Each structure stands twice: as C-alpha cells, then as structure tokens.
Amino acid sequence: MSSGNMLYGGDEIGALVFDPGHHSLRVGYAQEDTPKAEIPSVVGVGPSVPDTNMDLETKADNNVTQNNAPSHKYYVDTTYINVPRSQMEIQTYMKDGMIDNWDLFEKVIDYAYAKVIQSEPEYHPVLFSEASWNVRNNREKLTELMFEKYNVPAFFLVKNAVLAAFASGRATALVVDSGATHTSAVPVHEGYVLSQAVVKSPLGGDYLSMQCRQHLEKIGIDLTPSYQIASKDVVKERDNPRFTTRKIPDNLTQSWQNYMQKLLLQDFQMNILQVLENPYDERVASQIPTVHYEFPTGYHQEFGSERFKLAESLFDHAPLGAGQLASTSVGMCDADVRLSLYGSVVVTGGNTLLQGFPERLNRDLQLRAPSNTRLKMISANGSVERRFGAWIGGSILASIGTFQQMWISSQEYEESGKSQVERKCP
C-alpha cells in the first residue's frame, strides 16, 4: 500500500459516493446510511438572458451556470428545474444506464460539489457506481474527468449490482434491479459480475408511466399538472374538476411540460399501482379494496382492478417479465453457482417499491427454478434501502479498512493514465 493511500482510511477525510441512474444521481459521504442528496438526472437548458440583478443573484447561488459561449443557462436540481421558464428544454445525460452527455453531467457534478458537499473535490476520494454493461471508453472518460478536472486524490469504479449485493451483506447474489428505464438481472459471484449472463429489458418505471397516461387519458381524466393550477374547488368524487389556471410564461417547451406531467404520473403509479401475487385475474383483483387518488385539478376517484392490470405488464411480457429475466440469467451461469444465486436474490431499484413486486417475483421464480432449489428473496423493507441499494453498498465499501489499498491514487493515474481503471476496477 502506498503511503498516499493510507490517507483515505482516516475519519477526517471523507470519501464520496456517487451513484448515477436514469431517475437521479445519489451523492453523499461514505459511512453514512443515506445519500446527502438525490439530484434529478435531467438538466434544464435555457437561453442566456441579459444580466439583471436577479441573474447575478442566481449565478452567485451557483445553481445556474453559464457557458463560455453566451448562449445557454443550465438549471440543476428540483428547485430550479420545476420552475416554468420560457424556452427551457429538459435534457438527460444518461442513455441505456450509462453517462452519455458529458457536458450536462459535469454541470451536475459541479453543482454537487458546490451545493451538496460544499467542499473542494481535491480533499475527497471518490467512488462511482456504474452499469454492469458500461463500456471501456466511458469508464476511462470518467476516470480522466475525475482526475483531470476535479483533481480527486483517489478514484474507484464499481458495478452497481455488486454494490447492491454488498448492501444486503452478500458477495454472491442474483441482483434484480428495476429502475426508471429498464429492469435487469445481474449475477454476482464472489464480488464479480458474471457479465456473460447479464439480462435486461426496457420495462421499468417510465414504461409504467406511459401505460398509466394512456389509461387515464382513455377514461377522460384531465392530467393538468399542478404548476398550471392557481386554485381549485373541492368536488364530489367523479364530478368534473373546477380549477383556475395560473398565468405561466409563454414559450414553455414540450420537453419541460412532458417532464412535469411525468412527475404527476410517477406519483400516481407509486401510490396506486399494485402487483398481484399470481398472474392477473379480473375476479381476484375486483375483490381487493379500491384506492383513492386525487389529481392536481381536484378531481378524485377510486381505482380498483385496473391498478393491478397496469402493474401486470412488468411480469407478463414474455420474454421480458422480471421472473423470466431472472431465471434466464441464472440459466446462463455455470451449474455450480446456480443454487447459490437462487439462494440470494436481491431486489433493488425504485420501481420494486410497487406493493407486491418481491412477492410476485418470488412466485414466478419458484415456478421456473428446479424443484429442489432453496429460493431466498432479499428485499429491504424500507424504501430508502431499496431505492438507494447501490449507493448504500458504495458507502459501506468505501469505508472498509481493507478497501483502502484498492483505490486508484492520483499518483498511479499520473504514472499510468486512465487505462488504470481497466486493471484495478473489475
């Protein structure tokens, strides 16, 4: 262990953990139980406006950054993105689980250091999570960015499935991760991803949001988001909503309006949708109590069997259902590790918080696993542990004494360059 690396183990130097996903970037200090902040993985990009007093204030506040070319302003984090602004486009820096737009990504990292960490990057080693299918070029680019731009003293990159398994106290597990844009099954053996058996499908939270929107529009529900509503009357259930619209700026972009409607749909699906333990059956679903929901317009109604039918699409789409993904993944692994994978199925990702998700996955896997298999589902009860599984695993890992010699130090980076990440971070 180099003398430089000894520095990172001390309590006085806090390692940082970054966990980027399609829904949000989780960031905070290692050794803590939860991230310090969850920043949306989208950035508002608006036209630059002349410097008024207000602009000087916001620039000093560091939430809005201007490019060298005086053409764009960037708005980061919920407080700034959710304000209606003329010509502000909503853009994401993620694509297929990987960082895709590096300029936007840097704006969010700048914000994280200035507003969340409130400390200079050169004081903190950084551990990043990555998708199990991340490509070499991206891994090297992130390594280069952290050392060259942010001058971090040390850096490490870990597959998010390994971290989620680690958060559940497992070195070997089948990690079923259902997030915003996809659901994946990733086998982890002794802390390493078995990459030949990673399986994923495009069915995730965004797909459910689309299903919900189509259903609600079909039955004629007004999905006007709250930013358009100044006041509303309380109406009887199923009465037409009565509300006054708010004066909003002209030239609101379609991307921003879509984003605000998506937030409404996400709230609806997390509060209303539920997964049945067995495949959807209208008769069974109709006997379960309905759930009440009020829309921003003041309109409200009870939702019954349709809330199960919408959620069913995560499981009944052959060959993309969650249970099929998991059993396919295990089947692609060597026979001698299959039993241990079935014995540790870790459920993680915000989308798995749908009531009934782990139970249904358990039932579907039971049917597909060999008859003598001991199946064990590991799904944290708390929503924080399930949503932030990879971040929590990173927080534990970066604070373990034996891990301190694993970091890529700035000295190693200077000597060997960005290719160090392929050698040191499996």
Summary of the structure (lengths in Angstrom):
residues: 426
radius of gyration: 23.1
end to end distance: 18.8
largest distance: 71.2
contacts: 1419
relative contact order: 0.15
helix: 42%
strand: 21%
